[in-house]
């Protein structure tokens, strides 16, 4: 499977900026406008820290094959409700994700079975709003390297580009800048591909 930049550009809403492929890496910038909330979660409540509104719609175009026939993990999922091929994972048992646990040890819960991992970790000191502890991004990404199928992608939404190890099999495949609206942090989507180095 492979990200679909041309498919995204062809089927995107006219208000969404296009993406480009440069040296086999995805590049672009998404402006989400003034829609602060993603709407209601499966419990009817707004959840602080949810994906930006429209984010998953764009991901469904960019990773069309994975959403249609792959297996997807929503890491730090909060209250999102995925489809049958989407698994949610969060540390907070109150959110009733499919699996509850520490993302730094996600490989204790799964084998090498996912085609796409969408991660939206708490940034800055937002972990305090969730009642959790800060995470080690490096540990989470290393753990993800053990559950992602070879050729699969990790899409990491954060205020910084996380650290990864080439020795774990990661290959950099792009960045998309994200601005939700005025008075919001600028974030970036970092895309990594799991390579078979065995």
C-alpha positions in Angstrom: 0.0 0.0 0.0 1.1 3.6 -0.6 -0.1 7.0 0.1 -2.3 8.5 -2.7 -1.2 12.0 -3.3 -2.7 12.2 -6.8 -6.0 10.7 -5.5 -6.1 13.2 -2.6 -5.5 16.1 -5.0 -8.2 14.9 -7.4 -10.9 14.2 -4.8 -10.1 16.9 -2.2 -12.6 19.7 -1.4 -11.7 22.8 -3.4 -11.0 24.7 -0.1 -8.3 22.1 0.9 -4.8 23.0 -0.3 -3.2 20.4 -2.6 -0.2 18.2 -1.6 3.0 17.7 -3.6 5.3 14.7 -3.9 8.9 15.8 -3.7 11.7 13.2 -3.8 9.1 10.5 -2.9 8.0 12.5 0.2 4.7 14.2 0.9 4.8 17.9 1.4 2.1 20.5 2.1 0.2 22.7 4.4 -3.4 22.4 5.6 -5.4 25.3 7.0 -8.5 24.2 8.8 -10.1 27.5 9.4 -12.2 28.5 12.3 -13.9 25.1 13.1 -12.5 24.4 16.5 -14.6 21.4 17.4 -14.7 18.1 15.6 -18.4 17.7 16.6 -19.7 15.3 19.1 -18.1 12.0 20.1 -19.9 8.7 20.4 -21.1 9.7 23.8 -22.5 13.0 22.6 -19.8 15.1 24.3 -17.0 17.3 22.9 -13.6 16.0 23.7 -10.7 18.4 24.2 -7.8 17.4 22.0 -9.8 15.5 19.4 -8.5 15.4 15.8 -9.0 18.8 14.0 -12.3 18.9 12.1 -11.8 17.5 8.6 -8.5 15.8 9.5 -9.7 12.3 9.2 -11.5 13.1 5.9 -8.2 14.2 4.4 -6.4 11.1 5.8 -9.1 8.8 4.2 -8.2 10.3 0.8 -4.4 10.2 1.3 -4.5 6.7 2.7 -7.4 5.4 0.7 -6.2 1.7 0.5 -5.5 1.4 4.2 -8.9 2.8 5.1 -10.7 0.6 2.6 -8.9 -2.7 3.1 -6.2 -2.3 5.7 -6.1 -2.4 9.5 -5.7 1.0 11.3 -4.8 1.9 14.8 -5.8 5.2 16.3 -3.2 5.8 19.0 -4.1 8.3 21.7 -7.6 7.9 20.3 -9.6 9.7 22.9 -13.3 9.1 22.1 -13.1 8.5 18.4 -15.2 5.6 17.1 -13.6 3.9 14.2 -15.0 1.5 11.7 -14.6 -2.3 11.9 -11.1 -2.2 10.5 -10.1 0.6 12.9 -8.8 -0.1 16.5 -8.8 2.6 19.1 -6.1 2.7 21.9 -6.0 5.1 24.8 -4.7 5.1 28.4 -7.9 6.5 29.9 -10.3 3.7 30.7 -13.2 6.2 30.9 -13.0 6.8 27.2 -13.9 3.2 26.5 -11.4 2.7 23.6 -11.1 -0.8 22.1 -7.8 -1.3 24.1 -6.7 0.6 27.2 -3.0 0.9 27.9 0.2 2.9 27.8 1.2 3.9 24.3 4.9 3.4 25.2 4.1 -0.3 25.5 1.7 -0.7 22.6 3.7 -3.6 21.3 2.6 -5.6 24.4 -1.0 -5.5 23.1 -0.5 -6.2 19.4 1.7 -8.1 17.0 2.8 -6.9 13.6 -0.7 -6.4 12.2 -1.4 -2.7 11.3 -1.1 -1.0 7.9 -1.6 2.5 9.3 -1.1 4.1 12.7 -2.6 7.5 13.3 -1.1 9.1 16.4 -2.2 12.3 18.0 -0.3 12.5 21.3 -0.9 15.2 23.9 1.5 18.1 23.2 3.1 20.7 25.6 1.4 20.1 29.0 -2.0 19.0 27.6 -1.4 15.6 29.3 -2.5 17.4 32.6 -5.9 18.1 31.1 -6.3 14.3 30.4 -5.0 13.4 33.9 -2.0 11.4 32.5 1.8 11.7 32.6 4.0 13.0 29.8 5.0 10.5 27.2 8.3 9.5 25.7 7.7 10.0 22.0 10.9 8.0 21.2 9.6 5.0 23.2 6.1 5.2 21.6 7.6 5.3 18.1 10.0 2.4 18.9 7.0 0.4 20.2 5.0 1.2 17.0 7.8 -0.2 14.9 7.0 -3.6 16.3 3.3 -3.6 15.4 3.3 -1.9 12.0 3.4 -4.2 8.9 6.3 -3.7 6.6 5.4 -1.0 4.1 2.9 0.5 6.6 2.8 4.1 7.8 2.9 5.9 11.0 1.2 9.4 10.8 2.2 11.5 13.8 0.3 14.7 14.5 2.3 16.9 17.0 3.8 20.4 17.6 7.2 18.9 16.9 8.8 16.4 14.6 9.4 13.4 16.8 12.7 11.4 17.1 12.8 8.0 15.4 15.6 5.5 14.7 16.5 4.2 11.3 17.7 1.1 13.1 14.0 0.4 14.0 13.2 0.3 10.2 11.7 3.8 9.9 12.0 5.8 6.7 11.0 9.5 6.5 8.1 10.0 4.0 7.0 13.5 4.5 5.5 16.4 6.5 2.3 18.4 6.3 2.0 21.6 8.3 -1.3 22.2 10.0 -2.8 25.4 11.3 -6.2 25.0 12.9 -7.0 28.7 13.2 -5.8 31.9 14.8 -4.5 31.7 18.3 -3.8 27.9 17.9 -0.5 26.0 17.9 0.9 25.2 14.5 1.3 21.5 14.3 2.8 19.1 11.8 2.0 15.7 10.4 5.1 13.6 10.2 4.8 10.5 8.0 7.1 7.5 8.5 7.2 4.2 6.6 8.2 0.9 8.1 10.8 -0.7 6.0 11.7 -4.4 6.0 15.3 -4.5 7.0 15.6 -8.2 7.8 
